[in-house]
Amino acid sequence: MWLSLSPGEIEGLPEGPEYGHWDGEEELPPGIEDVEFFVPPYVKGERAVPLLRRMRRLRVVQTLTAGVDNLLPHIPDGVTLCNARGVHEASTAELALTLVLSSLRGVPRFVRGQDAERWYAGFYPALADRTVLIVGYGAIGSAIEDRLTPFECDVERVARTARTTERGPVRPHDDLPHLLPRADVVIVVTPLTEATRGLVDAGFLARMKDGALLVNVSRGAVVDTGALLRELEAGRLHAAVDVTDPEPLPPGHPLWHAPNILISPHVGGSSTAFLPRARRLVRAQVRRYLSEEPLENVIVMS
């Protein structure tokens, strides 16, 4: 088995298998042809792609990311792909709420004011009494709502398929044209698929109410960057994004200097909450595999 976390870092790994460690930087350990269970390195998953076909005995790829769009097209037939559901919910939800509150309450302006020794007093929008629309209501979307609940705001939920939860209905994507004009804050946390690529396009943005805030903590390609730029430059919308298209955002890109935008460098899952949850997931999945029990977080290939 090859793990991107050092086996010594994961207490309680079952005895018996031979464990190899590869973090995407070091030389490949011997025995690539015999790898059955592979955990690609976090944020370096693309470096694992050329190796997959060389792993002739490969049975499981367990990612440490919530999204698997970079690996999905390259998974060999007969190999089970599992994502890191349960690892990133807390950290990404924290960042989503940070972006919402910072944008509404004018924190970027305060930071620039502090640098310039300027005092920007005044009234700023609150999250209280606002309507928040979560687009892509899965595990992370639910975790975001957990953290929104104390802020006295109304939450609407959208996912690929409609369903009912204890908190209320989850509406299908087809309802977005009716929900967007009512939302003060739109949080996008949908996975990147062919169906969601460019989902937040000019039409989507045009339906958002004047002055609304778009928050993207999913993938950059879910949002049409050109369409977003036009809305920001017109002064009609605000945005706070942890992901961009292209990414990383290159020097000189107009999004850096667009008005009313807050940009964080794709750090939704990169916090101290990551490692302990990643360890628990890998340990549990290895045990299930060796015991021939059903794996969790299996991605259904379509």
C-alpha positions in Angstrom: 0.0 0.0 0.0 1.2 3.5 -0.8 0.2 6.3 1.5 0.8 10.0 1.1 0.8 10.3 4.9 3.8 8.6 6.5 2.7 5.2 8.0 4.4 6.3 11.2 2.0 9.3 11.4 -1.1 7.0 11.4 -1.5 5.1 14.7 -3.3 1.9 14.5 -2.7 0.8 10.9 -3.3 -2.9 10.6 -0.3 -5.1 10.7 0.5 -7.3 7.7 0.6 -5.2 4.6 3.7 -3.5 3.4 3.3 0.2 3.5 5.1 2.7 1.3 5.2 6.5 1.7 5.2 8.9 -1.3 4.4 12.6 -0.8 4.7 13.6 -4.5 8.1 15.0 -4.0 10.3 12.1 -2.9 11.6 9.4 -5.2 9.1 6.6 -5.8 9.5 3.7 -3.4 10.0 0.3 -4.9 7.1 -2.0 -5.8 4.9 0.3 -7.8 3.5 -2.7 -9.8 2.3 -4.4 -6.6 0.3 -1.4 -5.1 -3.3 -2.4 -4.3 -4.4 0.6 -2.1 -3.2 4.1 -3.1 -3.6 7.4 -1.3 -2.4 10.1 -3.6 -0.6 13.1 -2.1 -2.9 16.0 -1.0 -2.9 19.0 -3.4 -0.4 17.2 -5.6 -2.9 14.6 -7.0 -2.0 15.4 -10.6 1.4 14.0 -10.0 -0.2 10.6 -9.3 -2.0 10.4 -12.6 0.9 8.9 -14.7 1.5 6.3 -12.0 -2.0 4.8 -12.0 -1.5 2.7 -15.1 1.7 1.3 -13.8 0.0 -0.1 -10.7 -1.1 -3.4 -12.2 -2.6 -4.7 -9.0 -4.4 -1.5 -8.0 -7.8 -1.9 -6.4 -8.5 1.3 -4.5 -7.6 5.0 -4.9 -8.4 6.9 -1.7 -8.1 10.6 -2.2 -7.5 13.2 0.6 -9.7 15.7 -1.3 -13.4 16.2 -1.4 -13.3 16.8 -5.2 -12.1 14.1 -7.5 -12.5 15.9 -10.8 -8.7 15.8 -11.5 -8.4 12.0 -11.0 -11.8 10.7 -12.1 -11.0 10.5 -15.9 -7.8 8.5 -15.2 -9.0 5.8 -12.9 -8.5 2.4 -14.5 -11.4 0.1 -15.1 -12.2 -2.1 -12.0 -10.5 0.3 -9.6 -12.6 1.8 -6.8 -12.3 5.6 -6.2 -13.1 7.0 -2.8 -13.1 10.7 -1.8 -12.4 12.4 1.5 -15.9 13.0 2.7 -15.6 13.8 6.4 -12.2 15.4 6.2 -12.9 18.9 4.8 -16.4 19.8 6.1 -15.3 21.6 9.2 -12.5 23.6 7.6 -14.2 24.5 4.4 -17.4 25.5 6.3 -15.3 27.7 8.6 -13.7 29.5 5.6 -17.1 29.9 3.8 -18.5 31.7 6.9 -15.3 33.7 7.2 -15.6 34.9 3.6 -19.3 35.8 4.1 -18.8 37.8 7.3 -15.6 39.5 6.1 -17.2 40.6 2.9 -20.5 41.8 4.5 -18.8 43.6 7.4 -16.2 45.3 5.3 -13.1 43.6 6.7 -11.0 44.0 3.6 -11.7 47.7 3.6 -10.7 47.9 7.3 -7.4 46.1 6.6 -6.6 48.5 3.8 -7.6 51.4 6.1 -5.3 50.1 8.8 -2.4 50.0 6.3 -3.2 53.6 5.3 -4.0 54.8 8.8 -7.6 55.6 7.8 -10.7 55.1 9.9 -13.6 53.7 7.9 -16.5 54.1 10.3 -20.1 53.6 9.3 -22.9 51.1 8.9 -22.2 47.8 7.2 -24.4 44.9 6.1 -25.1 42.2 8.7 -25.6 38.5 8.1 -28.6 38.6 10.4 -32.0 38.7 8.6 -30.4 37.8 5.3 -31.3 35.0 2.9 -28.5 32.6 2.1 -28.7 30.2 -0.8 -26.4 27.2 -0.6 -25.8 25.7 -4.1 -24.5 22.1 -3.9 -26.0 21.0 -0.6 -24.0 17.9 0.4 -21.8 17.2 3.4 -20.0 20.5 3.2 -23.1 22.4 2.4 -24.8 20.9 5.5 -21.7 21.9 7.6 -22.0 25.4 6.3 -25.6 25.6 7.4 -24.6 24.3 10.9 -22.4 27.4 11.2 -25.0 29.8 9.7 -27.7 28.7 12.1 -26.7 31.0 15.1 -26.6 34.1 12.8 -30.4 34.5 12.5 -30.5 34.2 8.7 -32.7 32.2 6.4 -31.2 29.3 4.4 -32.3 27.9 1.1 -30.7 24.7 -0.3 -30.1 23.5 -3.8 -28.6 20.2 -5.0 -28.6 18.1 -8.2 -31.6 16.2 -7.0 -34.4 17.3 -4.7 -34.9 15.8 -1.3 -36.2 16.6 2.2 -34.0 17.1 5.2 -34.8 17.7 8.9 -34.0 21.4 8.2 -36.2 21.7 5.2 -36.4 21.0 1.5 -33.4 20.7 -0.8 -34.5 22.0 -4.2 -33.2 20.9 -7.6 -31.0 23.0 -9.9 -34.0 23.7 -12.0 -35.4 26.0 -9.2 -32.3 28.3 -9.3 -34.0 30.9 -11.5 -36.7 31.3 -8.8 -34.4 31.2 -5.8 -31.5 33.4 -7.0 -33.4 36.7 -7.0 -34.4 36.2 -3.4 -30.9 35.5 -2.0 -28.6 38.1 -0.4 -25.8 35.6 -0.3 -25.1 32.7 -2.7 -22.6 30.1 -1.5 -21.4 27.7 -4.2 -20.0 24.4 -2.9 -21.0 22.1 -5.7 -18.5 19.5 -7.1 -17.0 20.2 -10.5 -18.6 17.9 -13.1 -19.6 18.4 -16.7 -23.0 19.5 -15.5 -21.7 22.1 -13.1 -18.8 23.5 -15.2 -19.7 27.1 -15.9 -22.9 26.7 -13.8 -22.4 30.3 -12.5 -22.6 31.9 -15.9 -23.9 35.3 -17.1 -27.5 34.2 -16.8 -27.0 32.9 -13.3 -25.3 36.1 -12.1 -27.9 38.3 -13.9 -30.6 36.6 -11.8 -28.9 37.5 -8.5 -30.3 40.6 -6.8 -28.4 43.9 -6.9 -25.8 44.1 -4.2 -25.8 40.3 -3.5 -22.7 38.4 -2.5 -21.4 35.4 -4.4 -19.1 33.0 -2.4 -17.3 30.2 -4.2 -15.6 27.5 -2.1 -16.0 24.7 -4.7 -13.9 24.8 -7.9 -12.9 27.8 -10.0 -14.3 26.4 -13.2 -17.9 26.3 -11.7 -17.9 30.1 -12.2 -17.5 31.9 -15.5 -14.7 34.3 -14.6 -15.4 36.7 -17.5 -19.1 37.0 -16.5 -18.2 37.6 -12.9 -15.7 40.3 -13.8 -18.3 42.1 -15.8 -20.7 42.1 -12.8 -18.0 43.2 -10.4 -16.8 46.0 -12.6 -20.3 47.2 -13.1 -20.6 47.5 -9.3 -23.7 45.3 -9.2 -22.4 42.3 -7.3 -19.9 41.4 -4.6 -17.8 38.2 -4.5 -15.6 36.3 -2.1 -13.8 33.3 -3.7 -11.4 30.7 -2.4 -11.0 29.2 -5.9 -10.5 30.8 -9.3 -10.3 30.0 -13.0 -7.4 30.0 -13.9 -5.7 28.8 -10.7 -3.5 29.9 -9.2 -4.5 33.3 -10.3 -1.6 34.7 -12.3 0.0 38.1 -11.8 -1.7 40.8 -13.7 -5.1 39.0 -14.0 -7.9 41.6 -13.8 -9.7 39.6 -11.0 -6.9 40.7 -8.6 -8.0 44.3 -8.9 -11.7 44.0 -9.6 -13.9 46.0 -7.2 -15.9 44.3 -4.4 -14.0 41.0 -4.4 -12.2 39.1 -1.6 -9.8 36.3 -2.8 -8.3 33.6 -0.7 -5.7 31.2 -2.2 -7.7 27.8 -2.2 -7.2 27.1 1.5 -10.7 25.8 2.3 -9.4 22.4 3.4 -5.9 23.5 4.4 -6.1 23.9 8.2 -5.1 22.2 11.4 -8.4 20.3 11.1 -7.2 18.4 8.1 -4.5 16.0 9.4 -6.4 14.3 12.3 -9.4 13.7 10.1 -7.3 12.4 7.2 -5.5 10.0 9.5 -8.8 8.6 10.8 -10.2 8.2 7.3 -7.1 6.4 5.9 -6.9 4.1 8.9 -10.6 3.2 8.7 -10.5 2.6 5.0 -7.4 0.4 5.1 -9.1 -1.7 7.8 -12.2 -2.1 5.7 -10.2 -3.1 2.6 -8.2 -5.7 4.5 -11.4 -7.1 6.1 -13.2 -7.1 2.8 -15.9 -4.8 4.2 -17.6 -2.2 2.0 -15.6 1.0 1.6 -17.0 4.4 2.4 -17.2 7.5 0.2 -17.2 5.4 -3.0 -17.5 7.6 -6.1 -20.0 6.1 -8.6 -18.4 6.1 -12.0 -20.8 7.3 -14.7 
